[in-house]
Amino acid sequence: MPEGPSIVILKELVQELHLEGTKVIAVSGNTSIDKERMVGQTLRGFASWGKHFLVCFGDFSLRVHFMLFGTYRINERKDTPARLSLQFEQAEINFYACSLAIIEGDLNEVYDWSADVMSPAWDEDAALEKLKARPSLLACDALLDQQIFSGSGNIIKNEVLYRTGIHPLSTMRAIPGNKLAEMVAQTRIYSFDFLRWKKEYTLKKHWLAHTRRSCKRCNLPMHKEYLGKTRRRSFFCTNCQQLYI
């Protein structure tokens, strides 16, 4: 599943097409949403919120969520049928194996931009307050909660917990205040590291925990377990990642 930084890359790629102010001239695809509604609509721009890619029109927007296996192509097509193809006079954008929805009205009334770890509106203090309000929340679940850390996914979760030395089964009530603040800060910091490395095609080379077999700090085997309510893969070191319970 693409995490927030990957959606930011998509947003930047389509912004380079300079399609704002142009009209959709045709649509196609096997989606069940009212795709014909977009024909003739003038594009206002593109946006992202966490893992959501947003195509903005006058009084509604298209939300694209790539789920586990979704992909896209810009000015080219895959052999498989598109879920949705948006065609403009000088470009086309094709989405595959994704979830699509129409969002009515003002996006500012739908999305809390301060929860998006990649947004200029990101609010670190608000994230801390949300964590403190849920004392039994596990660290591995907290970092996947899109209402707290929109855009954070499993890679970011594993890398941030390793960076901060926090065991994934630690609870919010037990993590010391300075460590909790460090976890929140590193989520944003790592997200922008992720963005830079993804653009350089070197992301996997920089993984310290995710899918790793041994701890680079301790030279001990890493543990792999499916933890928390999400049961997502966690990679961690029981020697240098403190369990706070």
Backbone bond lengths (Angstrom), bond angles and torsions (degrees), N, CA, C in turn:
res aa  C-N    CA-C-N  psi(-1)  N-CA   C-N-CA  omega(-1)  CA-C   N-CA-C  phi
1 M - - - 1.469 - - 1.532 109.30 -
2 P 1.333 118.34 123.32 1.463 120.21 178.80 1.532 111.46 -59.60
3 E 1.320 116.23 134.08 1.458 120.94 177.33 1.526 109.29 -93.80
4 G 1.324 116.04 173.90 1.461 121.13 -172.91 1.523 115.62 -47.81
5 P 1.343 118.34 -46.62 1.463 118.91 -179.00 1.529 113.65 -59.67
6 S 1.338 116.78 -34.66 1.470 119.58 178.91 1.521 111.46 -68.63
7 I 1.325 116.83 -33.03 1.464 120.12 176.98 1.533 110.44 -71.25
8 V 1.311 116.92 -34.97 1.469 120.72 175.37 1.523 109.84 -62.39
9 I 1.323 117.48 -39.50 1.469 120.92 177.86 1.523 110.28 -62.02
10 L 1.328 117.38 -44.06 1.466 120.47 176.57 1.527 110.29 -59.52
11 K 1.313 116.53 -46.00 1.467 119.95 -179.92 1.525 110.68 -58.32
12 E 1.310 117.04 -43.53 1.465 120.16 -179.58 1.530 111.53 -66.24
13 L 1.326 116.73 -36.87 1.466 120.40 179.68 1.527 111.51 -64.44
14 V 1.331 116.86 -44.94 1.461 118.65 -178.36 1.531 111.44 -73.96
15 Q 1.312 116.81 -28.52 1.466 118.81 176.48 1.520 111.36 -64.84
16 E 1.338 116.41 -28.50 1.471 120.67 178.07 1.520 112.00 -68.18
17 L 1.333 117.93 -14.36 1.462 121.40 178.63 1.528 112.34 -79.35
18 H 1.336 116.60 -15.02 1.473 122.74 179.62 1.541 111.47 54.10
19 L 1.321 114.60 52.16 1.461 120.16 -178.56 1.522 113.31 -91.23
20 E 1.326 117.89 -8.31 1.457 120.15 -179.71 1.533 110.22 -57.36
21 G 1.316 116.37 132.19 1.460 121.03 -179.06 1.515 113.58 89.44
22 T 1.336 117.66 -3.99 1.465 120.36 177.17 1.526 109.57 -100.66
23 K 1.322 115.72 165.92 1.459 120.26 -175.30 1.524 112.59 -106.27
24 V 1.313 115.54 149.93 1.464 122.05 171.19 1.527 106.92 -74.59
25 I 1.322 117.36 122.05 1.468 119.88 -176.70 1.530 112.04 -98.34
26 A 1.351 117.04 -18.56 1.465 119.69 178.71 1.521 109.42 -163.14
27 V 1.309 115.54 152.37 1.461 121.64 174.74 1.525 108.58 -135.02
28 S 1.334 115.42 154.99 1.463 120.76 174.29 1.520 107.35 -156.85
29 G 1.313 116.25 173.29 1.451 120.37 179.11 1.514 112.30 130.52
30 N 1.329 115.97 166.79 1.458 121.06 -175.39 1.529 113.47 -95.89
31 T 1.315 117.71 15.22 1.457 120.91 177.57 1.528 110.71 -66.22
32 S 1.339 115.53 153.02 1.463 120.39 178.21 1.526 112.60 -95.36
33 I 1.327 117.20 -3.41 1.468 118.71 178.00 1.533 109.48 -73.04
34 D 1.309 116.34 167.01 1.459 121.49 -179.81 1.525 109.54 -76.83
35 K 1.325 116.30 76.00 1.461 120.92 -175.60 1.521 112.39 -67.62
36 E 1.345 117.50 -28.94 1.462 119.89 -178.34 1.527 111.90 -63.85
37 R 1.322 115.66 -20.83 1.461 119.87 178.67 1.525 111.85 -60.47
38 M 1.327 117.17 -24.89 1.461 120.76 -176.81 1.524 113.28 -83.57
39 V 1.331 117.13 -15.90 1.468 119.94 -179.78 1.527 109.69 -65.01
40 G 1.323 116.15 128.53 1.465 121.57 -179.40 1.511 114.40 83.71
41 Q 1.331 117.50 -5.48 1.465 120.56 179.51 1.530 110.51 -77.98
42 T 1.316 115.32 142.64 1.462 121.23 177.81 1.528 109.63 -87.41
43 L 1.308 116.04 128.12 1.458 121.38 -179.32 1.527 110.02 -74.44
44 R 1.316 116.09 127.54 1.467 121.06 176.65 1.516 111.73 -89.79
45 G 1.328 116.66 -29.75 1.465 119.64 179.85 1.506 111.80 156.91
46 F 1.324 114.96 -175.42 1.458 122.30 179.53 1.520 109.27 -121.28
47 A 1.318 116.08 150.07 1.459 120.85 178.09 1.518 108.48 -146.32
48 S 1.320 115.47 169.98 1.462 120.25 174.61 1.517 108.98 -142.66
49 W 1.309 114.82 146.25 1.463 122.09 172.27 1.512 106.43 -137.39
50 G 1.321 115.47 107.71 1.454 118.97 -177.73 1.508 111.42 58.15
51 K 1.328 116.18 -119.45 1.459 122.28 -179.03 1.527 112.51 -93.05
52 H 1.330 117.26 6.78 1.460 121.66 -179.68 1.530 110.03 -97.76
53 F 1.317 116.25 128.32 1.463 121.97 171.47 1.519 107.22 -100.61
54 L 1.323 116.49 133.30 1.461 121.25 -171.54 1.517 111.14 -123.34
55 V 1.345 114.82 128.54 1.467 122.37 175.44 1.526 105.98 -108.38
56 C 1.323 116.13 115.33 1.465 120.65 -168.02 1.530 112.29 -102.39
57 F 1.339 114.58 127.65 1.458 121.43 175.36 1.533 108.59 -114.01
58 G 1.305 117.87 -160.78 1.459 120.76 -174.38 1.517 114.91 -64.55
59 D 1.330 117.27 -64.25 1.455 120.47 -176.87 1.530 112.46 -118.78
60 F 1.322 116.66 14.61 1.462 120.89 175.66 1.528 109.00 -155.20
61 S 1.314 115.34 165.97 1.468 121.22 178.91 1.521 109.42 -136.52
62 L 1.313 115.86 153.90 1.449 122.60 172.99 1.525 108.46 -96.59
63 R 1.342 116.49 126.54 1.459 121.25 175.92 1.520 109.29 -103.15
64 V 1.319 115.92 128.92 1.464 122.14 177.83 1.519 108.41 -116.89
65 H 1.324 116.13 122.92 1.462 121.86 174.61 1.524 106.89 -120.33
66 F 1.326 116.43 122.99 1.462 119.93 -171.88 1.530 113.96 -83.12
67 M 1.343 117.09 -2.93 1.458 120.82 176.13 1.536 109.73 51.89
68 L 1.347 117.35 -139.43 1.468 120.16 -176.89 1.525 113.05 -87.45
69 F 1.338 116.75 -33.95 1.463 118.72 -169.86 1.529 114.09 -126.08
70 G 1.315 117.45 11.41 1.457 120.29 -178.09 1.525 113.13 -68.00
71 T 1.326 115.07 149.30 1.461 121.42 178.21 1.529 109.05 -143.12
72 Y 1.319 115.85 174.85 1.455 121.26 176.93 1.519 109.42 -145.16
73 R 1.311 115.24 160.47 1.461 122.37 173.34 1.520 108.08 -138.41
74 I 1.313 117.09 138.24 1.453 123.16 178.58 1.527 108.09 -113.00
75 N 1.323 115.32 118.81 1.474 122.34 -179.51 1.533 112.77 60.04
76 E 1.313 115.54 28.02 1.461 121.44 170.72 1.526 107.63 -159.08
77 R 1.329 116.30 167.55 1.454 120.37 -175.98 1.528 110.98 -131.89
78 K 1.323 115.33 151.50 1.458 121.75 171.87 1.528 108.88 -86.85
79 D 1.315 116.62 167.87 1.463 120.51 177.43 1.523 111.57 -73.10
80 T 1.328 116.61 -26.83 1.466 120.57 179.90 1.531 110.59 -79.07
81 P 1.337 117.60 154.40 1.466 120.06 -178.82 1.529 111.80 -63.91
82 A 1.310 115.67 142.62 1.462 120.98 178.18 1.525 110.26 -79.03
83 R 1.314 115.73 144.17 1.465 119.37 170.70 1.522 108.52 -70.17
84 L 1.350 115.40 -39.15 1.462 119.99 175.75 1.518 109.68 -155.30
85 S 1.320 115.52 135.56 1.461 122.23 174.59 1.517 108.39 -121.26
86 L 1.330 116.07 123.60 1.461 122.35 176.39 1.520 108.28 -105.98
87 Q 1.311 116.16 120.92 1.460 120.24 -177.01 1.529 110.47 -112.92
88 F 1.324 113.45 129.94 1.458 122.13 176.20 1.523 107.98 -114.83
89 E 1.306 117.23 174.44 1.466 120.71 -177.79 1.525 111.62 -59.41
90 Q 1.354 116.27 -39.07 1.459 120.07 -173.71 1.535 113.68 -116.34
91 A 1.309 118.00 5.65 1.471 119.13 -176.15 1.518 110.55 -162.29
92 E 1.329 115.29 166.10 1.454 120.18 171.61 1.530 109.00 -144.51
93 I 1.332 115.07 149.18 1.460 121.83 178.76 1.518 107.53 -126.12
94 N 1.313 116.66 126.40 1.457 122.03 -176.08 1.533 110.81 -118.42
95 F 1.341 115.98 133.12 1.455 122.16 -179.80 1.524 109.59 -116.82
96 Y 1.336 116.17 139.68 1.459 121.37 -176.69 1.534 110.87 -130.28
97 A 1.334 115.33 143.39 1.483 123.11 172.72 1.518 112.87 48.04
98 C 1.320 116.27 43.85 1.458 120.99 -177.44 1.528 110.31 -125.02
99 S 1.320 115.39 169.38 1.460 121.82 175.61 1.521 108.84 -98.93
100 L 1.329 116.79 131.41 1.460 121.85 -177.58 1.524 110.34 -121.88
101 A 1.309 115.73 146.77 1.463 120.61 177.14 1.521 109.26 -153.79
102 I 1.324 115.50 152.13 1.455 122.20 174.04 1.527 107.98 -96.58
103 I 1.317 116.15 129.16 1.466 121.76 177.04 1.521 107.77 -109.51
104 E 1.310 115.79 122.14 1.460 120.65 -179.15 1.526 111.67 -84.49
105 G 1.314 116.04 145.68 1.454 121.75 170.24 1.515 115.11 78.20
106 D 1.327 114.86 -157.03 1.458 124.10 -173.18 1.522 110.62 -77.86
107 L 1.323 116.91 123.66 1.461 120.69 179.49 1.522 112.01 -63.40
108 N 1.313 117.51 -25.81 1.466 120.23 179.58 1.525 111.89 -66.34
109 E 1.314 116.39 -18.79 1.460 120.13 177.31 1.523 111.73 -91.47
110 V 1.317 116.36 -7.69 1.464 121.87 -178.57 1.527 111.39 -103.88
111 Y 1.323 116.42 -39.53 1.457 121.30 -172.66 1.529 112.28 -111.36
112 D 1.320 114.02 140.11 1.462 121.82 171.30 1.525 107.22 -93.92
113 W 1.321 116.43 95.29 1.461 120.86 -175.56 1.523 112.24 -64.18
114 S 1.330 117.12 -23.30 1.461 120.59 -179.45 1.523 112.19 -70.28
115 A 1.339 117.48 -13.17 1.464 121.27 178.61 1.532 112.38 -90.69
116 D 1.323 117.31 -10.00 1.466 122.27 -177.58 1.533 109.16 -82.19
117 V 1.336 116.79 115.88 1.462 120.20 -175.19 1.523 112.99 -65.87
118 M 1.329 117.80 -16.53 1.462 121.11 179.70 1.527 112.86 -98.69
119 S 1.313 117.21 -4.37 1.462 121.14 -173.23 1.527 112.09 -85.94
120 P 1.342 117.66 146.34 1.467 120.13 171.74 1.525 112.37 -60.68
121 A 1.335 116.08 -20.47 1.465 120.62 -179.17 1.535 112.62 -88.15
122 W 1.319 117.97 1.01 1.469 122.09 -179.58 1.523 110.82 -49.34
123 D 1.327 116.10 133.57 1.467 122.67 -177.51 1.521 109.13 -120.69
124 E 1.321 115.62 101.90 1.463 121.85 -178.46 1.526 111.82 -64.01
125 D 1.325 116.43 -40.54 1.469 120.25 -179.75 1.527 111.51 -64.20
126 A 1.323 116.31 -38.67 1.464 119.56 178.85 1.522 110.75 -64.87
127 A 1.326 117.11 -38.90 1.463 120.61 177.75 1.527 110.44 -62.94
128 L 1.317 117.03 -42.30 1.466 120.92 178.49 1.524 111.30 -60.93
129 E 1.318 116.50 -42.44 1.458 120.08 -179.83 1.522 111.43 -64.85
130 K 1.326 116.88 -38.25 1.462 120.62 177.58 1.528 110.93 -63.64
131 L 1.327 116.73 -39.41 1.458 120.41 179.34 1.528 111.43 -67.80
132 K 1.314 116.32 -42.49 1.463 120.35 -179.38 1.526 111.91 -66.64
133 A 1.327 115.87 -26.55 1.470 120.24 179.86 1.531 112.19 -76.65
134 R 1.324 117.33 -7.29 1.471 121.46 -179.32 1.532 108.48 -128.20
135 P 1.325 117.63 73.52 1.469 122.58 -171.66 1.520 115.23 -60.54
136 S 1.329 118.35 -28.77 1.463 120.52 -178.30 1.530 113.33 -89.48
137 L 1.313 117.33 -1.57 1.462 121.51 -178.73 1.520 110.66 -65.25
138 L 1.326 117.10 133.41 1.458 122.05 177.81 1.524 110.61 -81.09
139 A 1.320 115.83 148.13 1.467 120.25 -179.64 1.519 111.50 -58.38
140 C 1.344 116.86 -39.84 1.472 119.80 -178.59 1.522 111.96 -66.37
141 D 1.330 117.40 -28.43 1.460 120.68 176.70 1.523 111.74 -84.39
142 A 1.316 116.26 -35.73 1.469 120.76 -178.74 1.520 111.30 -58.76
143 L 1.319 116.18 -42.85 1.461 120.17 -175.66 1.525 113.30 -76.50
144 L 1.338 116.43 -5.52 1.461 120.56 174.44 1.524 112.05 -108.80
145 D 1.330 117.01 0.46 1.458 121.57 179.93 1.531 108.98 -79.38
146 Q 1.326 116.32 112.08 1.467 120.90 -173.96 1.527 113.39 -72.03
147 Q 1.319 117.58 -15.15 1.464 119.75 175.83 1.530 111.25 -81.92
148 I 1.329 116.52 -14.80 1.469 121.17 177.48 1.520 110.26 -105.04
149 F 1.341 116.07 -48.88 1.461 122.24 -177.78 1.533 108.92 -126.31
150 S 1.304 116.93 72.92 1.458 120.20 -179.35 1.527 110.40 -63.90
151 G 1.326 115.80 123.46 1.460 121.22 -178.95 1.508 113.44 106.02
152 S 1.335 116.79 -19.28 1.461 120.05 178.57 1.517 109.71 -75.70
153 G 1.317 116.18 133.37 1.455 121.61 178.80 1.517 110.90 -127.78
154 N 1.303 116.44 -162.92 1.456 120.20 -171.92 1.520 113.57 -66.60
155 I 1.324 117.10 -36.26 1.469 119.50 177.47 1.526 109.63 -64.81
156 I 1.321 116.52 -49.95 1.463 120.57 -179.97 1.523 109.68 -59.73
157 K 1.331 117.44 -43.72 1.469 121.26 178.78 1.525 111.26 -53.94
158 N 1.328 116.38 -54.44 1.461 120.01 -176.12 1.522 112.69 -64.36
159 E 1.309 116.49 -40.76 1.462 119.53 -177.61 1.530 112.03 -71.51
160 V 1.321 117.53 -38.72 1.472 120.40 179.70 1.526 110.65 -67.26
161 L 1.326 117.69 -42.58 1.462 119.97 179.73 1.525 110.92 -65.79
162 Y 1.315 116.70 -34.29 1.465 119.32 176.67 1.530 110.69 -70.76
163 R 1.306 116.96 -44.64 1.465 120.71 178.87 1.529 111.72 -57.29
164 T 1.313 115.73 -40.70 1.464 120.48 -174.60 1.526 113.12 -91.20
165 G 1.334 117.81 -5.01 1.451 120.79 178.63 1.515 113.73 69.35
166 I 1.327 116.73 34.61 1.464 122.12 -179.03 1.525 109.54 -110.82
167 H 1.324 116.54 128.10 1.462 121.96 177.00 1.534 108.75 -69.16
168 P 1.324 118.66 140.03 1.478 120.67 -176.33 1.523 114.85 -62.23
169 L 1.332 118.86 -21.90 1.465 121.09 179.79 1.532 112.84 -92.37
170 S 1.304 117.26 9.04 1.467 121.05 175.33 1.522 110.21 -66.72
171 T 1.327 116.68 145.63 1.468 121.30 179.23 1.520 110.49 -100.87
172 M 1.313 114.62 154.53 1.458 120.41 -178.47 1.531 111.40 -61.53
173 R 1.314 117.49 -35.04 1.463 120.16 -177.91 1.525 112.36 -68.08
174 A 1.341 116.32 -26.68 1.461 119.84 -173.69 1.528 113.77 -97.57
175 I 1.308 117.36 -20.89 1.468 119.67 -179.42 1.528 109.19 -69.64
176 P 1.322 118.70 125.68 1.475 120.33 178.76 1.524 111.56 -56.84
177 G 1.331 115.73 150.20 1.462 120.56 -175.65 1.510 113.94 -55.05
178 N 1.339 116.63 -40.92 1.466 118.89 -178.61 1.518 111.55 -68.97
179 K 1.351 116.81 -33.68 1.461 119.74 178.68 1.525 110.79 -73.02
180 L 1.332 115.83 -35.72 1.461 119.24 178.18 1.527 110.10 -65.14
181 A 1.323 116.14 -42.78 1.470 120.31 177.73 1.526 110.64 -63.42
182 E 1.329 116.52 -37.25 1.463 120.73 178.30 1.523 110.33 -65.09
183 M 1.335 116.77 -40.95 1.457 120.52 178.85 1.525 110.94 -61.09
184 V 1.324 116.54 -44.24 1.461 120.54 179.47 1.524 110.47 -63.83
185 A 1.317 117.13 -46.32 1.469 120.67 -178.30 1.527 110.96 -63.79
186 Q 1.315 116.88 -42.63 1.458 120.10 -177.30 1.527 112.46 -69.02
187 T 1.320 117.12 -24.21 1.466 118.92 177.61 1.523 110.07 -62.67
188 R 1.311 116.13 -43.21 1.476 118.87 177.38 1.529 111.09 -72.23
189 I 1.327 116.78 -43.04 1.468 120.50 -178.63 1.526 110.13 -60.48
190 Y 1.340 116.16 -47.97 1.461 118.48 -178.80 1.530 111.49 -65.62
191 S 1.331 117.11 -34.42 1.468 119.94 179.73 1.525 111.19 -59.80
192 F 1.324 116.84 -38.30 1.468 119.24 178.79 1.522 111.49 -78.56
193 D 1.339 118.08 -28.26 1.463 120.18 169.97 1.529 109.62 -63.64
194 F 1.325 115.56 -44.75 1.470 122.94 176.62 1.534 109.40 -54.45
195 L 1.317 116.79 -48.07 1.462 121.60 -178.99 1.522 110.96 -59.17
196 R 1.322 116.89 -46.34 1.470 120.69 -178.86 1.519 111.13 -64.67
197 W 1.332 116.53 -46.73 1.468 120.38 -178.43 1.518 111.81 -67.44
198 K 1.338 116.55 -35.15 1.464 119.88 178.04 1.531 110.09 -63.61
199 K 1.310 117.08 -40.82 1.457 120.75 178.45 1.530 111.38 -66.44
200 E 1.328 116.50 -30.42 1.461 121.92 179.60 1.536 112.12 -85.83
201 Y 1.347 116.82 -3.96 1.465 122.79 -176.05 1.532 111.57 60.80
202 T 1.341 116.25 34.98 1.467 120.67 -179.13 1.527 112.11 -124.33
203 L 1.319 117.71 14.09 1.463 120.17 -172.84 1.527 112.47 -55.14
204 K 1.317 118.17 -51.30 1.465 121.28 -175.61 1.521 112.13 -61.86
205 K 1.323 116.61 -30.54 1.461 119.93 179.94 1.530 111.63 -65.21
206 H 1.325 116.23 -22.91 1.462 120.70 -176.48 1.529 112.93 -96.96
207 W 1.317 117.74 -1.95 1.460 119.07 178.67 1.526 110.33 -66.15
208 L 1.327 115.86 128.46 1.464 121.68 177.21 1.526 111.42 -102.02
209 A 1.330 117.23 -25.94 1.462 121.18 -177.77 1.525 112.69 -123.35
210 H 1.305 117.39 -47.68 1.463 121.76 -173.05 1.525 111.38 -58.71
211 T 1.319 116.79 118.13 1.466 127.50 -179.05 1.535 113.76 67.77
212 R 1.324 118.41 4.48 1.466 120.19 -177.84 1.531 111.02 -78.50
213 R 1.314 115.70 147.51 1.464 121.31 -177.98 1.524 112.41 -94.46
214 S 1.327 117.54 -24.27 1.458 119.68 -179.06 1.522 110.15 -135.01
215 C 1.323 115.20 151.15 1.458 121.75 -179.78 1.518 109.77 -80.93
216 K 1.310 116.84 126.09 1.448 121.10 -178.77 1.523 112.14 -72.17
217 R 1.332 116.61 -21.05 1.467 119.61 178.68 1.526 110.96 -83.79
218 C 1.332 116.70 -39.93 1.465 121.05 -170.86 1.525 114.17 -108.20
219 N 1.326 116.05 -13.94 1.462 121.34 -175.18 1.524 111.43 57.78
220 L 1.333 115.24 38.05 1.455 122.86 177.13 1.529 109.00 -118.57
221 P 1.337 117.99 160.03 1.471 119.57 179.67 1.534 111.32 -62.36
222 M 1.314 115.41 140.15 1.458 120.89 172.84 1.525 108.35 -82.47
223 H 1.327 115.68 147.68 1.458 120.85 175.38 1.528 109.24 -92.90
224 K 1.309 115.77 141.55 1.465 122.12 173.71 1.522 107.78 -121.37
225 E 1.323 116.47 118.33 1.458 121.06 179.75 1.524 109.40 -143.43
226 Y 1.318 115.42 156.21 1.461 121.84 177.41 1.531 106.69 -99.46
227 L 1.330 115.96 102.15 1.459 121.46 -167.40 1.526 112.80 -116.07
228 G 1.347 113.61 161.77 1.460 120.55 174.23 1.509 113.00 75.84
229 K 1.318 114.90 -179.28 1.463 119.98 -178.76 1.518 112.08 -67.93
230 T 1.331 117.18 -24.52 1.461 121.03 -179.11 1.527 112.38 -82.92
231 R 1.344 117.01 -20.26 1.465 122.39 -178.64 1.519 112.68 56.36
232 R 1.320 115.41 33.63 1.471 119.93 176.52 1.523 109.57 -84.40
233 R 1.314 116.72 157.67 1.463 120.93 -178.19 1.526 111.42 -65.09
234 S 1.318 114.61 130.05 1.459 120.57 174.38 1.522 108.46 -118.63
235 F 1.315 115.80 132.58 1.469 122.70 175.68 1.517 106.49 -116.52
236 F 1.334 116.66 123.47 1.467 118.96 -174.20 1.519 110.60 -156.69
237 C 1.328 115.18 162.03 1.458 123.18 178.27 1.521 108.21 -109.99
238 T 1.319 116.79 123.56 1.464 120.03 -178.82 1.528 111.99 -77.24
239 N 1.327 117.11 -9.12 1.459 120.14 -179.30 1.529 112.53 -87.39
240 C 1.339 117.05 -42.26 1.472 119.38 -174.83 1.537 113.37 -110.23
241 Q 1.330 118.82 -4.51 1.452 121.46 175.40 1.529 108.38 -105.25
242 Q 1.323 114.92 107.56 1.450 122.66 -172.80 1.538 111.94 -70.03
243 L 1.331 114.97 133.13 1.456 120.31 175.42 1.522 109.00 -91.33
244 Y 1.322 116.45 113.75 1.463 122.68 179.18 1.536 107.64 -104.68
245 I 1.331 116.54 111.43 1.477 120.13 179.51 1.524 110.99 -134.77
